């Protein structure tokens, strides 16, 4: 990664690019569908190939997508093939440019693009009911247990998480000048060898990996420190929602079925990542299983999903997300960021899908 001197310049350039691409998008369709499904009947629809941009590498984080693929749920929904594109990525540029039909992202990244660049995107559902982002540190090192503990420290931040870290600083009354931001890749060795004091991470991923290496860690979670937003959100374009609603509903149906399988079987969730979809990554089986178990029990399911089904987002959680963004200077209404009407229709048409644990 190239070293850069101004985070805000980097973010501004990125958002300007999104804005330009958004204009181009208005002249083309955001969908790969070649069939007319305006009747609303997707049982015999043929949507062709779709591309799904993942936010991260192919580890256990996307095991619901692996189940949907390997168990034929995407095919059953009418897709010829599904390309699960490896990240890291916020999915914003891919969706706006039309190279992806759906993406997995977080509310801050999408919200920033919508608010600052009028990106024509909506969150249509959320895999995680609670976001897993954190500042990871070593208890024998900086031992960062509160936002104030970051002051004067070197914090490793990946390029795709810059806007997110900006928001975390802002909601805690801090700015860039309070910390030293160190551009890093997705490699925790910079933390364990002392190059940085803290590191933007997932509590269900890097935290587990570092602990498995024998280190005692401190987890400063974003969700419990000013940013309780949804994450691993399912995102698509306004054009797709307006002109290809049945394709969106078919995708959501396949996703629900895949993640329902995942919730019931964390071991297979991990096995699919380790042995098949992420086989080339040489994932550590024990770490993968620990991550799968943690995300399925702590992030994917909640009282909301038990009552209303996977991927649903309560009005309270939508508002908490909007309030988090506002505290970070990102001003949006819930209707500008979320459109869960098609997810509601999926459950209205298939109420049996609500009981994902049955």
C-alpha positions as CSV (number, residue, x, y, z in Angstrom):
1,X,0.0,0.0,0.0
2,X,1.3,3.5,-0.9
3,X,2.0,5.8,2.1
4,X,-0.2,8.9,1.9
5,X,-0.2,12.1,3.9
6,X,-3.8,13.1,4.0
7,X,-6.6,10.7,5.0
8,X,-9.3,13.2,4.2
9,X,-7.8,13.9,0.8
10,X,-7.8,10.1,0.1
11,X,-11.4,9.8,1.2
12,X,-12.5,12.9,-0.8
13,X,-10.9,11.6,-4.0
14,X,-12.6,8.2,-3.5
15,X,-16.0,9.8,-3.0
16,X,-15.5,12.1,-6.0
17,X,-14.9,9.0,-8.1
18,X,-18.1,7.4,-6.7
19,X,-20.0,10.5,-7.7
20,X,-18.7,10.4,-11.3
21,X,-19.5,6.7,-11.6
22,X,-23.0,7.3,-10.2
23,X,-23.7,9.7,-13.1
24,X,-22.5,7.0,-15.5
25,X,-24.7,4.4,-13.8
26,X,-27.9,6.3,-14.6
27,X,-27.4,5.5,-18.3
28,X,-27.2,1.8,-17.8
29,X,-28.9,-1.0,-16.0
30,X,-27.4,-2.3,-12.7
31,X,-28.7,-5.8,-13.3
32,X,-27.5,-8.8,-15.2
33,X,-31.0,-10.1,-15.7
34,X,-32.1,-10.9,-19.2
35,X,-35.7,-11.9,-18.4
36,X,-38.9,-10.1,-17.7
37,X,-40.2,-10.9,-14.3
38,X,-42.6,-8.0,-13.8
39,X,-45.4,-10.5,-13.0
40,X,-43.7,-11.1,-9.6
41,X,-43.4,-14.9,-10.1
42,X,-39.8,-15.9,-9.7
43,X,-40.4,-19.6,-9.5
44,X,-39.5,-20.1,-13.2
45,X,-37.4,-17.0,-13.7
46,X,-34.0,-17.0,-15.3
47,X,-31.9,-14.1,-14.0
48,X,-28.6,-15.2,-15.7
49,X,-25.3,-14.7,-14.0
50,X,-24.7,-12.4,-11.0
51,X,-21.7,-11.0,-9.3
52,X,-21.6,-10.6,-5.5
53,X,-18.7,-8.4,-4.1
54,X,-17.5,-9.7,-0.8
55,X,-16.1,-7.3,1.8
56,X,-13.2,-9.6,2.8
57,X,-11.3,-12.8,1.8
58,X,-13.1,-16.1,1.5
59,X,-13.0,-17.2,5.1
60,X,-15.9,-18.3,7.4
61,X,-17.3,-14.8,7.3
62,X,-19.3,-15.7,4.2
63,X,-20.3,-19.2,4.9
64,X,-24.0,-18.4,4.3
65,X,-23.1,-17.5,0.8
66,X,-21.1,-20.8,0.5
67,X,-24.1,-22.8,1.7
68,X,-26.4,-20.9,-0.8
69,X,-24.0,-21.8,-3.6
70,X,-23.1,-25.4,-2.7
71,X,-26.7,-26.4,-1.8
72,X,-28.1,-24.9,-5.0
73,X,-30.2,-22.1,-3.5
74,X,-28.9,-19.5,-6.0
75,X,-29.7,-21.9,-8.8
76,X,-33.1,-22.7,-7.4
77,X,-33.8,-18.9,-7.2
78,X,-33.1,-18.6,-11.0
79,X,-29.4,-17.7,-11.2
80,X,-27.3,-19.4,-13.8
81,X,-24.1,-18.8,-11.8
82,X,-23.0,-16.6,-8.9
83,X,-19.5,-15.1,-8.8
84,X,-18.4,-14.5,-5.2
85,X,-15.7,-11.9,-5.7
86,X,-13.0,-11.7,-3.1
87,X,-12.4,-8.5,-1.1
88,X,-11.4,-6.5,0.8
89,X,-13.8,-4.0,-0.5
90,X,-16.6,-1.7,0.7
91,X,-18.5,-2.8,-2.5
92,X,-19.4,0.8,-3.3
93,X,-17.3,1.3,-6.4
94,X,-18.2,-2.1,-7.8
95,X,-21.9,-1.5,-7.4
96,X,-21.8,2.0,-8.7
97,X,-19.7,1.1,-11.7
98,X,-22.0,-1.9,-12.5
99,X,-19.3,-4.6,-12.1
100,X,-21.2,-6.1,-9.2
101,X,-25.0,-6.7,-8.8
102,X,-24.9,-7.1,-5.0
103,X,-22.3,-6.3,-2.4
104,X,-21.6,-6.9,1.3
105,X,-20.5,-3.8,3.1
106,X,-21.0,-1.8,6.3
107,X,-23.4,1.1,7.0
108,X,-20.7,3.7,7.5
109,X,-19.0,3.0,4.1
110,X,-22.3,3.0,2.2
111,X,-23.7,5.9,4.2
112,X,-20.7,8.0,3.5
113,X,-21.0,7.4,-0.3
114,X,-24.7,8.1,-0.3
115,X,-24.5,11.3,1.8
116,X,-21.3,12.8,0.3
117,X,-21.5,11.5,-3.3
118,X,-25.2,10.7,-3.8
119,X,-24.3,7.2,-4.7
120,X,-27.5,5.4,-5.8
121,X,-27.3,2.6,-3.3
122,X,-29.5,1.0,-0.6
123,X,-29.0,-1.5,2.1
124,X,-31.7,-4.1,1.6
125,X,-30.8,-6.4,4.5
126,X,-28.1,-7.1,7.1
127,X,-26.2,-10.3,7.9
128,X,-24.9,-8.9,11.1
129,X,-27.2,-7.3,13.7
130,X,-24.2,-5.9,15.5
131,X,-21.1,-4.7,13.9
132,X,-17.8,-6.5,14.7
133,X,-15.3,-3.7,14.2
134,X,-12.9,-2.9,17.0
135,X,-9.5,-1.5,17.9
136,X,-7.4,-4.5,18.8
137,X,-4.5,-4.1,21.1
138,X,-2.2,-6.3,23.3
139,X,-2.8,-6.2,27.1
140,X,1.0,-6.3,27.4
141,X,1.3,-3.4,25.1
142,X,-0.9,-0.3,24.7
143,X,-3.9,-2.1,26.3
144,X,-6.5,0.2,24.7
145,X,-9.8,-0.3,26.5
146,X,-11.4,3.1,26.0
147,X,-11.4,5.6,23.1
148,X,-9.3,8.0,25.2
149,X,-6.6,5.3,25.4
150,X,-6.0,5.8,21.7
151,X,-4.7,9.4,22.2
152,X,-1.1,9.6,21.3
153,X,-1.0,6.0,20.0
154,X,-0.1,4.6,16.6
155,X,-3.3,3.0,15.1
156,X,-3.0,0.7,12.1
157,X,-5.9,1.4,9.7
158,X,-6.5,-0.3,6.3
159,X,-7.4,1.8,3.3
160,X,-11.0,0.4,3.1
161,X,-11.6,1.2,6.8
162,X,-10.4,4.9,6.7
163,X,-13.9,6.4,6.6
164,X,-15.0,4.0,9.3
165,X,-12.1,5.0,11.6
166,X,-12.8,8.6,10.9
167,X,-16.4,8.1,12.1
168,X,-15.1,6.3,15.2
169,X,-12.9,9.2,16.1
170,X,-15.6,11.7,15.5
171,X,-18.3,10.1,17.7
172,X,-15.8,9.9,20.5
173,X,-14.9,13.6,20.3
174,X,-11.5,13.0,18.7
175,X,-9.8,13.9,15.4
176,X,-6.8,12.7,13.3
177,X,-4.5,14.9,15.4
178,X,-5.2,12.9,18.5
179,X,-3.6,9.7,17.0
180,X,-0.9,8.7,14.6
181,X,-2.6,6.8,11.7
182,X,-0.4,4.1,10.2
183,X,-1.5,2.8,6.8
184,X,-1.4,-1.0,7.1
185,X,-2.5,-4.1,5.2
186,X,-4.6,-6.9,6.7
187,X,-1.7,-8.4,8.6
188,X,-1.7,-8.4,12.4
189,X,2.0,-8.9,12.6
190,X,2.3,-5.1,12.7
191,X,0.5,-5.3,16.0
192,X,2.3,-8.2,17.5
193,X,5.8,-6.9,16.5
194,X,5.1,-3.5,18.0
195,X,4.9,-1.4,14.8
196,X,1.4,-0.1,15.9
197,X,-0.3,0.1,19.3
198,X,-3.8,-0.6,18.0
199,X,-5.2,-2.1,14.9
200,X,-8.6,-1.9,13.2
201,X,-10.0,-5.4,13.3
202,X,-12.9,-7.8,13.6
203,X,-13.6,-9.1,17.0
204,X,-14.6,-12.4,15.4
205,X,-11.5,-12.6,13.2
206,X,-8.2,-11.0,13.9
207,X,-8.8,-10.9,17.7
208,X,-9.3,-14.7,17.6
209,X,-6.2,-15.2,15.4
210,X,-3.9,-13.1,17.6
211,X,-5.2,-14.9,20.8
212,X,-4.5,-18.2,19.1
213,X,-0.8,-17.1,18.7
214,X,-0.6,-16.8,22.5
215,X,-1.2,-13.1,23.0
216,X,-3.6,-11.6,25.5
217,X,-5.7,-8.9,23.8
218,X,-7.9,-6.0,24.6
219,X,-11.0,-5.5,22.3
220,X,-12.3,-1.9,22.0
221,X,-15.5,-2.5,20.1
222,X,-17.1,0.1,17.9
223,X,-20.6,-1.1,18.6
224,X,-20.2,-0.5,22.4
225,X,-18.4,2.9,21.9
226,X,-20.6,5.1,19.8
227,X,-21.1,3.2,16.6
228,X,-23.9,0.6,16.9
229,X,-24.5,0.2,13.2
230,X,-25.4,-2.8,11.1
231,X,-22.6,-4.6,9.2
232,X,-22.1,-7.1,6.5
233,X,-25.1,-5.4,4.9
234,X,-26.6,-6.6,1.6
235,X,-26.4,-3.7,-0.7
236,X,-27.6,-3.0,-4.3
237,X,-28.4,-0.1,-6.5
238,X,-31.6,1.9,-6.7
239,X,-31.9,0.9,-10.3
240,X,-31.9,-2.8,-9.3
241,X,-34.5,-2.3,-6.7
242,X,-36.8,-0.3,-9.0
243,X,-36.4,-2.2,-12.2
244,X,-35.5,-5.8,-11.1
245,X,-37.3,-6.3,-7.8
246,X,-37.9,-10.0,-8.4
247,X,-34.2,-10.5,-8.9
248,X,-33.5,-8.8,-5.6
249,X,-36.1,-11.0,-3.9
250,X,-34.7,-14.1,-5.5
251,X,-31.2,-13.2,-4.2
252,X,-32.5,-12.5,-0.7
253,X,-34.4,-15.8,-0.6
254,X,-31.3,-17.7,-1.5
255,X,-29.3,-15.8,1.1
256,X,-31.8,-16.5,3.8
257,X,-31.7,-20.2,3.0
258,X,-27.9,-20.3,3.0
259,X,-27.5,-18.5,6.3
260,X,-30.3,-20.6,7.9
261,X,-28.1,-23.6,7.1
262,X,-25.1,-21.8,8.5
263,X,-26.7,-21.0,11.8
264,X,-27.6,-24.7,12.3
265,X,-24.1,-25.9,11.5
266,X,-21.1,-23.8,12.5
267,X,-18.7,-26.8,11.9
268,X,-19.8,-27.1,8.2
269,X,-19.7,-23.3,8.0
270,X,-16.0,-23.5,8.9
271,X,-15.4,-26.5,6.8
272,X,-16.7,-24.9,3.6
273,X,-14.3,-22.0,4.1
274,X,-11.3,-24.1,5.1
275,X,-11.6,-26.9,2.6
276,X,-13.5,-25.4,-0.4
277,X,-14.1,-21.7,-0.9
278,X,-11.0,-20.5,1.0
279,X,-8.8,-23.6,0.5
280,X,-6.0,-21.6,-1.2
281,X,-5.8,-19.4,1.9
282,X,-4.6,-22.2,4.1
283,X,-7.0,-21.1,6.9
284,X,-6.4,-22.5,10.4
285,X,-9.3,-24.8,11.0
286,X,-9.6,-24.2,14.8
287,X,-9.5,-20.4,14.3
288,X,-12.1,-20.6,11.5
289,X,-14.4,-22.7,13.7
290,X,-14.0,-20.2,16.6
291,X,-14.8,-17.3,14.2
292,X,-17.8,-19.1,12.7
293,X,-19.2,-19.9,16.1
294,X,-18.8,-16.4,17.4
295,X,-20.3,-14.6,14.4
296,X,-23.3,-17.0,14.2
297,X,-24.1,-16.7,17.9
298,X,-23.2,-13.1,18.6
299,X,-23.7,-11.2,15.4
300,X,-26.0,-12.9,12.9
301,X,-28.9,-13.8,15.3
302,X,-30.8,-11.6,17.7
303,X,-34.2,-11.1,19.2
304,X,-35.1,-9.3,16.0
305,X,-34.2,-12.2,13.7
306,X,-35.9,-14.7,16.0
307,X,-39.1,-12.8,15.6
308,X,-38.9,-11.5,12.0
309,X,-36.2,-13.6,10.2
310,X,-32.6,-13.3,9.2
311,X,-31.3,-10.1,7.6
312,X,-34.2,-8.0,9.0
313,X,-33.4,-4.7,10.5
314,X,-35.6,-3.2,13.2
315,X,-36.7,0.4,13.1
316,X,-34.7,1.0,16.3
317,X,-31.5,-0.5,14.8
318,X,-32.0,1.6,11.6
319,X,-32.3,4.7,13.8
320,X,-29.3,3.7,15.9
321,X,-27.3,3.4,12.7
322,X,-28.5,6.8,11.4
323,X,-27.7,8.4,14.8
324,X,-24.2,6.8,14.7
325,X,-23.6,8.3,11.3
326,X,-25.0,11.7,12.3
327,X,-22.6,11.8,15.3
328,X,-19.8,11.2,12.8
329,X,-21.0,14.1,10.6
330,X,-22.7,11.8,8.0
331,X,-26.3,13.2,7.7
332,X,-28.9,10.8,6.2
333,X,-32.4,9.7,6.9
334,X,-33.3,6.0,7.2
335,X,-35.1,6.1,3.9
336,X,-32.0,7.4,2.2
337,X,-29.9,4.5,3.4
338,X,-32.3,1.5,3.8
339,X,-34.9,-0.1,1.7
340,X,-36.1,-3.4,3.3
341,X,-39.5,-3.5,1.5
342,X,-38.4,-6.4,-0.7
343,X,-37.1,-8.3,2.2
344,X,-40.5,-7.8,3.9
345,X,-42.2,-9.2,0.7
346,X,-39.9,-12.2,0.7
347,X,-41.1,-13.1,4.3
348,X,-44.7,-12.2,3.5
349,X,-44.6,-14.7,0.6
350,X,-42.5,-17.3,2.4
351,X,-43.3,-17.1,6.2
352,X,-41.7,-20.5,6.8
353,X,-38.3,-18.8,6.1
354,X,-38.7,-16.9,9.4
355,X,-38.0,-20.0,11.4
356,X,-34.4,-20.3,10.4
357,X,-33.5,-22.5,13.4
358,X,-36.3,-25.0,12.9
